[in-house]
Amino acid sequence: MSRKEIIKVRIREFAAKEGWMLRELSEKSGVSYSTIKTYAVSSGMVIADLGALRKLAQTFNVLIEDLLEVVNE
């Protein structure tokens, strides 16, 4: 049986470093505001949109792994 880890996407942290609001991040990344908002307010999730994560990582100029935090193991 495979174990699923709960991850948190560190959207607010990276947006704050750039001085961006979530709507501005949506415009810059091409990721819908509703997706960004969901990631920003979620305390953890099992599934995330890999395409959205890729766009966000490119926007912040980081690796996808840098955006993620495992909240349980």
N, C-alpha and C positions, 0 to 999 in steps of 0.2 A: 504494500500500500504506500503510495507516495504521500509525502507530507507537504502541505501547503503552508507557505509562510505569509504572514500579514506584512504588507509594506506600506510605508507612508511616502508620498511624493512631497519633496521639500520645496514646493512652489513658493510659498511666502518668503522663505529665507533667501532664495536666489533672487526673487523679484525685488525684495527690500535692498539687497546689495546693489542693484542697478538703479534703485530709486523709481521703480515702475509700479503702477497700480495694476491690478489683475486685468482690467479691460485693455490697458496699454500692452500688457504681455500678450493678450489674445490677438491684438492687431499685429504685433511684431512677429509672432510665431505662426500665425495662421491656424491656431488651435481654437476651437470654439470657447467662448466665455463660459458656457455652462460646464464644459469639461474641466477647464481650469479651476472654476469655482468648486466643483465637486472634489477635485484633488486637493485644493487648498483647505477645505473645511473637514475633510475626512481624517479620522484618527487612524485609519488603516483600511486596506483593502487587499483582496486576494488577486483580483484581475485588474489590469490597467491596459489601456490602448497603447500598444508598442509604437504605432505611427505617431501618436500625440507625444509620447515620451521622446521619440527621436527628434521631432520638431522643437520641443522645448529644450532639449540638450543642445541642439545646434544654435538656438537663439541665445542661450547662456554661454555657449562655447565651452561646454563640459561634456563628460561622458554620461551616458544614461545612468550608469551605476552611481555617479555622484548625486543624482537627483533622488535616489531611493534610500530609504532607511528601513531596515527590517525591525519591526516592533515586537515580534515574538519569534522564538526558535523552537 
